[in-house]
């Protein structure tokens, strides 16, 4: 069955859907470059599935909702829908966890996935978002489903100073919902120096459903202060050498003080009501996310045949969750992570002839990841985990006849994790009693493997370009969750083997005429030992390790019959199966916490006059009915709940007053649809059955100089 699925489901391509959607012109794919191979490349040379969310589209979506998880759900076909909360649990890419980066700096915490990596930056400083779909090892641990890389703004002007000022207001037709956001961007060039400086602040109001009722305070983005700062300075030593240093900082803090009224799954939503105890506890949110980076490029080594890139970075991250009485004595948990990394690679031209070229890239990645999950009172929920990863790699690229590109690479993953001694936390069970805390002796865990990738792209004609690829990822995702539920006295007795994902895809993309672009992609990813959340007998979440197959299809169409109008849409579908007993029987399905419902995205943009732009977006999530209720209890297990379909429309408009001033407006959930996010249904829990945001408007004033 596994071989049949692999051979039947391999169609893939490069997604430029987001790139052309908001441009009101069909951009030539020859002009698009990205860092999918850790260097700038023509998009026609990349034999893998990539979606680019361009700057214009980010700014357009920002007019509707500043939540980056919302922007992504409307722009990336195979990404799960968002929860409307601070957690991005369930927002998987192609049914697997994604590695989030900012300018190549890892934001994810794979050792203990805190599900807040997507919300780690303000969208006002993002120039574009590169989404590498499918398993990848190019940036190391955690990219089972792919990579989302936020590329921050750079200086584009030769002026000494230029800038962009934005002031916006959000609100609903209900009291207390008014919010404000402001950002200031400055950039320029002085002799050989260039710089970008940015500050952004947002204060959200209460958030209410279509009936004006407060949404749940759990993981709520309401009444939250969000801060973002960036400073990037570059120096061009000469025409071949450049050095750049940057700092990006993000923080969020909630002062929401709503009580929680728990509803009934599928019947009555959980809402915010009365006064809570949030002001008596540590505010939930992400108190700090500091990113430091220094990058050096030399394009002329060894007689001009070799280039060098050296990159060093540090990330310091902490996120805080709300108070919970599931712990003995109650408490709030934190995920705290520090990463230190160095990447260096050489790129050497092997030969260059009229009809063929060859090059080889080689180097090493060094990463130290220190992650722990603790309660505010100091109790450990996971032990201290200190991972060091040394990964040498080599990539070869051959171009033939200016139409055929062949790429292949090897990477040797060498991971060592030092795990500290700890006592497991005493947590509540379904019968109201608490588990017994046990002492677990730590130690060293060692992992190593050789992973590979191979891809071919054949650009036959403008209307048909084909590619096929095989790629692997290697990760020790959610090691902390496995350790924290230990029933053994030593970590050596636990199943902590890594996840190796094999991703296969094949695709077609092209431009049929001057005004029609298309893409179709299908894929299969397999893993001999996957990892999924399942519910144990006492309703606690545990990790299920078993062989898995995930397969799916996605595609888009973009039309531009005239310069003043463009429209189109995308479709994505996936399925996931597993052999629980590892006996070749794949009749069991991976649950809905990873396998998203089919999704349709559609958009329309018109420019009736040069200064006025009007647009509409639609998302339609299909129903998911993949599991049966328990015969005895009549309840769904976690991750298996029935998910009904829903459709939401957004509207946006912008008017250029003159070359300096612009006024924009957006309306989210235009028709005030009452619906629940997918997670509210598939989680199948009373406390998580919540409504989504009702109609909300945004006004924004922009000044550019």
MARBAKOL-705050 format. One record per residue (C-alpha): x negated, y, z negated. Coordinates in steps of 0.02 Angstrom, whole numbers, padded with zeros to 5 digits, always signed. Layout:
<recs>
XYZ ...
</recs>
This chain:
<recs>
+00000+00000+00000 -00141+00118-00045 -00226+00098+00126 -00062+00121+00217 -00027+00284+00127 -00201+00351+00165 -00186+00312+00350 -00008+00378+00363 -00025+00542+00270 -00180+00630+00336 -00134+00797+00419 -00218+00959+00359 -00270+01134+00406 -00331+01303+00354 -00189+01411+00290 -00197+01590+00348 -00014+01613+00306 -00050+01734+00165 -00180+01828+00265 -00063+01876+00408 +00100+01889+00311 +00087+02070+00256 -00027+02142+00387 +00102+02182+00523 -00025+02121+00649 -00095+01951+00694 -00274+01956+00632 -00396+01853+00732 -00454+01707+00630 -00629+01747+00693 -00631+01896+00574 -00592+01799+00416 -00739+01750+00305 -00740+01669+00133 -00846+01575+00009 -00770+01401+00024 -00946+01334+00050 -01028+01456-00073 -01076+01568+00074 -00981+01678+00194 -00916+01580+00342 -00803+01601+00491 -00638+01518+00449 -00652+01416+00609 -00804+01327+00535 -00715+01262+00380 -00647+01083+00392 -00538+01093+00238 -00373+01167+00181 -00388+01347+00125 -00258+01481+00084 -00311+01662+00077 -00202+01785-00018 -00260+01952+00051 -00270+02120-00037 -00117+02194+00049 -00012+02047-00005 -00072+02053-00185 -00029+02238-00195 +00140+02207-00115 +00182+02068-00238 +00119+02178-00381 +00264+02295-00342 +00383+02154-00389 +00294+02066-00533 +00119+02094-00604 +00111+01915-00672 -00025+01830-00570 +00062+01660-00590 +00215+01735-00503 +00109+01807-00363 +00031+01637-00334 +00196+01542-00332 +00256+01653-00189 +00096+01638-00087 +00024+01462-00109 +00138+01326-00035 +00073+01174-00132 +00060+01261-00301 +00193+01223-00431 +00319+01356-00481 +00278+01461-00634 +00360+01450-00805 +00385+01638-00830 +00283+01621-00989 +00102+01648-01040 +00066+01463-01015 +00039+01395-00839 +00078+01216-00892 +00150+01121-00744 +00082+01242-00613 -00028+01110-00534 -00105+01114-00360 -00063+00963-00254 -00009+00872-00411 -00174+00891-00503 -00262+01015-00615 -00346+01164-00533 -00511+01249-00573 -00489+01438-00590 -00636+01554-00555 -00669+01742-00556 -00806+01781-00430 -00865+01602-00454 -00864+01610-00646 -00762+01464-00719 -00607+01521-00816 -00532+01350-00846 -00569+01250-01003 -00564+01070-00937 -00631+00997-01101 -00469+01059-01181 -00351+01130-01052 -00266+01278-01136 -00159+01317-00982 -00198+01503-00986 -00334+01508-00854 -00222+01578-00716 -00178+01729-00824 -00358+01785-00853 -00368+01945-00749 -00259+02092-00696 -00211+02082-00511 -00253+02267-00483 -00440+02223-00473 -00421+02074-00356 -00474+02100-00176 -00418+01928-00118 -00381+01755-00187 -00461+01603-00107 -00371+01439-00137 -00470+01283-00091 -00343+01142-00087 -00390+00964-00125 -00520+00884-00238 -00686+00976-00239 -00850+00963-00334 -00927+01120-00261 -00906+01217-00426 -00915+01071-00546 -00797+01005-00681 -00608+01021-00668 -00563+01041-00483 -00458+00883-00462 -00324+00974-00362 -00431+01115-00294 -00500+01287-00336 -00421+01458-00359 -00554+01593-00347 -00508+01774-00388 -00626+01883-00285 -00637+02056-00364 -00644+02222-00272 -00804+02289-00197 -00854+02462-00141 -00799+02490+00040 -00833+02676+00057 -00991+02773+00097 -00927+02917-00010 -01009+02955-00177 -00840+02930-00257 -00670+02871-00201 -00526+02806-00303 -00354+02732-00322 -00235+02784-00462 -00076+02686-00497 +00065+02719-00621 +00214+02604-00632 +00370+02569-00734 +00469+02408-00751 +00638+02378-00829 +00806+02293-00828 +00979+02369-00851 +00973+02314-01034 +00901+02411-01181 +00723+02387-01239 +00660+02315-01074 +00562+02466-01013 +00379+02430-00977 +00235+02534-00910 +00074+02497-00819 -00069+02609-00762 -00233+02576-00674 -00380+02679-00615 -00507+02618-00488 -00665+02715-00443 -00794+02660-00315 -00933+02736-00214 -01109+02731-00146 -01260+02834-00198 -01415+02802-00095 -01450+02615-00114 -01330+02595-00261 -01146+02555-00250 -01020+02532-00389 -00841+02489-00435 -00763+02539-00600 -00586+02495-00651 -00472+02508-00802 -00296+02438-00812 -00165+02435-00949 +00009+02363-00956 +00140+02366-01094 +00289+02253-01063 +00461+02274-01139 +00585+02144-01197 +00627+02016-01062 +00805+01958-01040 +00902+01834-00934 +01039+01873-00809 +01164+01898-00953 +01052+02018-01049 +01003+01889-01183 +00823+01890-01247 +00717+01750-01176 +00630+01630-01294 +00488+01707-01397 +00383+01549-01373 +00240+01588-01252 +00331+01749-01210 +00249+01886-01105 +00372+02012-01178 +00314+02157-01290 +00135+02121-01240 -00014+02236-01218 -00127+02184-01074 -00298+02262-01045 -00422+02240-00903 -00589+02323-00869 -00719+02297-00734 -00889+02371-00694 -00986+02309-00543 -01151+02387-00489 -01252+02335-00337 -01423+02385-00270 -01484+02352-00093 -01670+02326-00114 -01691+02321+00074 -01592+02256+00223 -01621+02076+00168 -01614+02085-00022 -01474+02135-00139 -01445+02121-00326 -01276+02143-00410 -01220+02142-00591 -01042+02143-00656 -00936+02136-00812 -00750+02092-00811 -00650+02093-00972 -00469+02045-01002 -00364+02041-01160 -00181+02019-01205 -00091+02035-01371 +00092+02013-01415 +00187+02113-01545 +00353+02026-01509 +00447+01997-01670 +00597+01894-01615 +00669+01746-01705 +00694+01580-01616 +00866+01504-01591 +00843+01328-01525 +00970+01272-01395 +01024+01103-01327 +00937+01028-01177 +01040+01047-01019 +01180+01138-01110 +01129+01290-01212 +00965+01382-01186 +00839+01419-01322 +00837+01609-01345 +00761+01749-01447 +00875+01808-01585 +00853+01901-01748 +00685+01935-01830 +00539+01816-01823 +00378+01799-01920 +00260+01851-01779 +00203+02009-01868 +00149+01901-02015 +00037+01793-01904 -00104+01819-01780 -00029+01894-01619 -00018+01765-01481 -00108+01798-01318 -00287+01802-01258 -00386+01916-01374 -00541+01907-01265 -00603+01848-01097 -00775+01922-01064 -00864+01882-00900 -01043+01935-00862 -01127+01897-00697 -01289+01939-00605 -01315+01890-00424 -01470+01901-00313 -01473+01872-00124 -01623+01861-00010 -01585+01829+00174 -01765+01823+00235 -01873+01688+00156 -02006+01580+00238 -02015+01672+00402 -01831+01714+00410 -01770+01533+00421 -01711+01522+00241 -01600+01623+00126 -01585+01615-00063 -01439+01647-00180 -01465+01651-00369 -01316+01673-00485 -01314+01678-00676 -01157+01701-00780 -01080+01694-00953 -00898+01681-01007 -00830+01705-01184 -00646+01656-01198 -00520+01640-01339 -00333+01616-01329 -00209+01607-01474 -00043+01514-01480 +00110+01550-01586 +00145+01483-01760 +00201+01302-01769 +00262+01193-01913 +00216+01034-01820 +00055+01034-01920 +00054+00985-02103 +00063+01154-02190 +00095+01244-02024 -00028+01344-01923 -00082+01427-01761 -00206+01350-01642 -00344+01431-01537 -00440+01369-01388 -00615+01445-01396 -00738+01421-01255 -00909+01488-01207 -00994+01448-01043 -01170+01485-00985 -01218+01444-00807 -01349+01462-00673 -01327+01421-00489 -01462+01433-00357 -01462+01373-00180 -01570+01388-00024 -01497+01390+00151 -01620+01337+00287 -01592+01338+00474 -01645+01171+00547 -01631+01221+00729 -01542+01345+00841 -01510+01309+01026 -01387+01374+01154 -01254+01242+01121 -01300+01179+00949 -01356+01237+00778 -01402+01149+00617 -01428+01207+00439 -01454+01130+00267 -01406+01202+00098 -01484+01132-00060 -01498+01183-00240 -01438+01150-00417 -01299+01201-00536 -01330+01209-00724 -01182+01232-00841 -01163+01230-01029 -00982+01226-01090 -00945+01241-01277 -00759+01216-01313 -00658+01183-01469 -00476+01196-01525 -00451+01251-01705 -00313+01318-01815 -00327+01495-01881 -00361+01428-02056 -00517+01338-01992 -00450+01161-01974 -00512+01071-01818 -00383+01004-01694 -00519+00945-01578 -00701+00921-01624 -00836+01038-01563 -00878+00984-01385 -01042+01042-01307 -01061+00989-01125 -01217+01012-01018 -01204+00976-00833 -01354+00968-00715 -01300+00946-00535 -01421+00949-00388 -01337+00951-00217 -01369+00954-00030 -01253+01007+00113 -01283+00988+00299 -01189+01082+00434 -01199+01053+00623 -01112+01159+00756 -01096+01089+00933 -01036+01174+01092 -00963+01317+00988 -00810+01207+00959 -00859+01062+00848 -00916+01081+00668 -00977+00935+00562 -01012+00954+00376 -01071+00831+00247 -01140+00841+00071 -01193+00748-00085 -01192+00807-00265 -01259+00714-00416 -01159+00750-00573 -01256+00723-00735 -01150+00769-00887 -01190+00753-01072 -01061+00795-01205 -01108+00811-01388 -00954+00782-01496 -00952+00834-01679 -00881+00737-01825 -00703+00788-01871 -00542+00743-01962 -00387+00722-01855 -00245+00840-01898 -00092+00777-01988 +00054+00813-01869 +00240+00784-01879 +00323+00628-01806 +00500+00606-01740 +00561+00540-01909 +00500+00696-02000 +00351+00615-02082 +00170+00662-02043 +00032+00560-01966 -00115+00513-02076 -00275+00611-02052 -00427+00503-02016 -00612+00542-02007 -00690+00516-01836 -00878+00501-01812 -00940+00600-01663 -01087+00564-01551 -01150+00583-01374 -01051+00541-01217 -01145+00523-01053 -01074+00528-00878 -01155+00528-00707 -01101+00495-00529 -01143+00534-00348 -00998+00621-00260 -00985+00661-00076 -00890+00759+00055 -00878+00745+00244 -00777+00852+00362 -00754+00881+00549 -00667+01026+00635 -00633+01032+00822 -00572+01197+00893 -00500+01133+01057 -00399+01285+01114 -00323+01435+01024 -00157+01343+01014 -00228+01183+00938 -00371+01164+00814 -00392+00999+00721 -00490+00947+00568 -00508+00801+00452 -00602+00787+00289 -00646+00678+00142 -00696+00758-00023 -00720+00705-00204 -00707+00787-00373 -00781+00729-00538 -00711+00793-00702 -00689+00753-00886 -00527+00850-00897 -00433+00847-01065 -00568+00756-01163 -00517+00858-01316 -00336+00801-01310 -00392+00620-01302 -00507+00644-01451 -00382+00741-01559 -00255+00598-01556 -00387+00469-01602 -00334+00318-01704 -00511+00252-01704 -00650+00295-01824 -00779+00326-01688 -00769+00409-01517 -00862+00262-01437 -00702+00158-01451 -00596+00283-01353 -00558+00283-01166 -00647+00442-01111 -00704+00394-00937 -00705+00538-00811 -00582+00565-00669 -00651+00538-00494 -00529+00597-00360 -00545+00550-00176 -00455+00673-00063 -00414+00635+00120 -00332+00756+00240 -00311+00797+00423 -00232+00949+00500 -00181+01057+00645 -00173+01245+00658 -00165+01370+00798 -00089+01520+00885 +00041+01468+01014 +00062+01642+01086 +00015+01818+01034 +00154+01815+00906 +00167+01637+00837 +00047+01556+00714 +00072+01386+00635 -00007+01259+00519 +00031+01080+00468 -00062+00985+00333 -00044+00817+00248 -00155+00737+00119 -00184+00589+00006 -00283+00593-00156 -00326+00438-00255 -00407+00406-00423 -00449+00240-00505 -00421+00316-00677 -00306+00467-00679 -00236+00562-00828 -00055+00609-00861 +00044+00667-01013 +00169+00536-01069 +00281+00524-01220 +00245+00393-01353 +00376+00305-01459 +00372+00444-01591 +00392+00576-01451 +00211+00635-01468 +00117+00673-01307 -00025+00557-01264 -00138+00535-01113 -00099+00391-00995 -00251+00327-00899 -00208+00225-00745 -00243+00219-00556 -00150+00353-00457 -00104+00404-00281 -00038+00577-00239 +00014+00618-00061 +00105+00760+00023 +00133+00876+00169 +00138+01064+00189 +00148+01189+00331 +00198+01362+00386 +00260+01464+00535 +00227+01649+00560 +00316+01754+00691 +00280+01931+00749 +00387+01970+00902 +00351+02157+00888 +00229+02270+00796 +00365+02331+00677 +00426+02161+00617 +00355+01996+00556 +00435+01848+00469 +00405+01666+00430 +00396+01537+00295 +00315+01381+00225 +00366+01211+00159 +00278+01092+00040 +00321+00918-00022 +00226+00792-00127 +00244+00625-00216 +00139+00536-00345 +00134+00352-00395 +00033+00254-00521 -00009+00074-00567 +00015+00078-00755 -00055-00098-00782 -00190-00078-00649 -00121-00232-00560 -00089-00159-00387 +00095-00122-00424 +00124+00062-00385 +00311+00063-00417 +00295+00186-00562 +00295+00373-00526 +00185+00510-00597 +00302+00622-00694 +00365+00796-00648 +00241+00886-00760 +00119+00861-00615 +00225+00821-00463 +00318+00979-00414 +00484+00983-00324 +00481+01025-00137 +00469+01212-00110 +00515+01331+00031 +00444+01507+00041 +00514+01633+00165 +00478+01816+00199 +00530+01961+00310 +00442+02126+00332 +00493+02272+00442 +00425+02445+00477 +00569+02548+00548 +00455+02701+00548 +00265+02707+00524 +00275+02774+00348 +00409+02654+00282 +00388+02469+00247 +00531+02356+00190 +00512+02175+00138 +00602+02027+00062 +00537+01863-00011 +00632+01704-00050 +00584+01550-00148 +00690+01394-00144 +00643+01249-00258 +00732+01087-00216 +00805+00970-00346 +00702+00830-00422 +00792+00671-00470 +00653+00541-00490 +00686+00459-00659 +00825+00381-00762 +00871+00419-00942 +00828+00296-01080 +00963+00163-01087 +00972+00169-01277 +00958+00354-01315 +01029+00427-01154 +00883+00550-01153 +00746+00585-01027 +00566+00557-01080 +00447+00706-01075 +00406+00755-00896 +00548+00651-00823 +00697+00768-00837 +00812+00800-00688 +00771+00969-00608 +00911+01058-00513 +00875+01168-00364 +00874+01358-00366 +00848+01503-00246 +00781+01675-00291 +00764+01830-00182 +00648+01979-00210 +00649+02148-00123 +00508+02274-00101 +00485+02440-00013 +00347+02568+00005 +00342+02743+00078 +00184+02838+00124 +00217+03019+00081 +00051+03068+00160 -00125+02997+00177 -00151+03011-00012 +00017+02973-00092 +00125+02818-00087 +00287+02773-00178 +00336+02591-00198 +00484+02499-00273 +00525+02317-00300 +00668+02213-00369 +00640+02038-00436 +00786+01917-00434 +00891+02038-00331 +01055+01943-00353 +01029+01920-00541 +01032+01731-00523 +01048+01635-00686 +00929+01488-00678 +00797+01395-00778 +00615+01367-00729 +00570+01189-00679 +00476+01159-00843 +00637+01190-00941 +00714+01038-00857 +00573+00915-00834 +00506+00937-01012 +00674+00870-01075 +00659+00956-01245 +00784+01067-01333 +00654+01197-01383 +00589+01212-01204 +00757+01226-01118 +00750+01412-01078 +00820+01533-00950 +00720+01632-00823 +00708+01820-00807 +00860+01912-00739 +00855+02056-00616 +00710+02175-00649 +00651+02328-00555 +00481+02409-00532 +00435+02585-00477 +00255+02630-00435 +00167+02791-00387 -00003+02778-00303 -00133+02911-00266 -00284+02872-00158 -00434+02986-00136 
</recs>
